[in-house]
Amino acid sequence: MKKLEADELIEVLKVRFMKNMNRHAGFDWREIQKKLSGNTIKLIALNNMEATGGEPDVIGYDKKVNEFIFCDCSPESPSGRRSLCYDKSALDARKENKPVGAAVEMALTWGIEILTEQQYRELQMLGEFDRKTSSWIKTPSDVRDLGGALFCDRRYNKVFVYHNGAESYYAARGFRGRVTT
């Protein structure tokens, strides 16, 4: 990532940070910027999140590893990450009408994590997300081994967890990710 691109991304993140202080009250942007500056791997991950409509923002701090947590905070599931089946084995299992890719592999390639159910619920405490869309979440192996995958959304002021075949994909289902720095 070129310095100019990194500087532009950091400025976008700073503006979003300042605009949404309710997500991270008490945090100091200067501390976050220090962690971001020169961290090319994390900046590339955040840039991919931004470029696909994720609107990443700081939502927490992990004291154990001394890192800030960025998460997709777009109102709906990121538009550039929809119509994906859950993972590569689900994608490979589709014989026809294959989607363009798989959520798990896309996240791994970018160096971000798909949200767990708990992380998804914690995000929903900071705002109302996925009121018209849904997002794949990290699926436990016992469910995945049987061919299923989990996704969440918010309806009727509640967060719901559902299941579907991992090979399914929908125009309104994507995935949310997070990265620490």
Steps between C-alpha positions, in 0.01 A plus 500: 500500500645836397544770762245730333239221498576421864472866598167532317363189671615617842323832439176320404525288815570807712195686367279194567653462846424862591147478358410189701644556848215296653676187371826573681453760773822581681733384223764734365538506120871585530564165674312315227683688225835405656401134478386539138791705367746277322297183565457411133334161559227648721454798269451269202240301695318820598524629144333182371227541760451861396510430125222242529269730696573382852559845654744365763512684830655447844259312727724389784837436653653164591711556811656153482676571172500882520311541173204701378214314332367621165174354373273551199243756611308552175124511565446195279726206420786639286374524141829383347490177702156362423386203293771279648459149631651425840836336419709339226370148554143633463603686184665187360187295578280718280467342159326793328417866561813546707542830683811711445666374816486392862485716812752310712767497230448867415545592866810283536654647186454851639621417852167572668278281716135422437301594809396236749143503631617672819694765306199559275276550804755739656507702177120524509526667842677793326228561240248334276665297226364262235139617520449410131791261439668213683861400571672164518659438840773259604333162509588234759661191348223266616249700292736545207588128495132428432493743204350799679613853570366778721403858425346787695287806448300751700122506474233626740771649725645153557808321371419167340729209418395272215639205308526420133692263282856632477481492120205741494546862405271799477525853364422636846744281696865585546735496795641742753861488607735637759869566532715602794792738495 
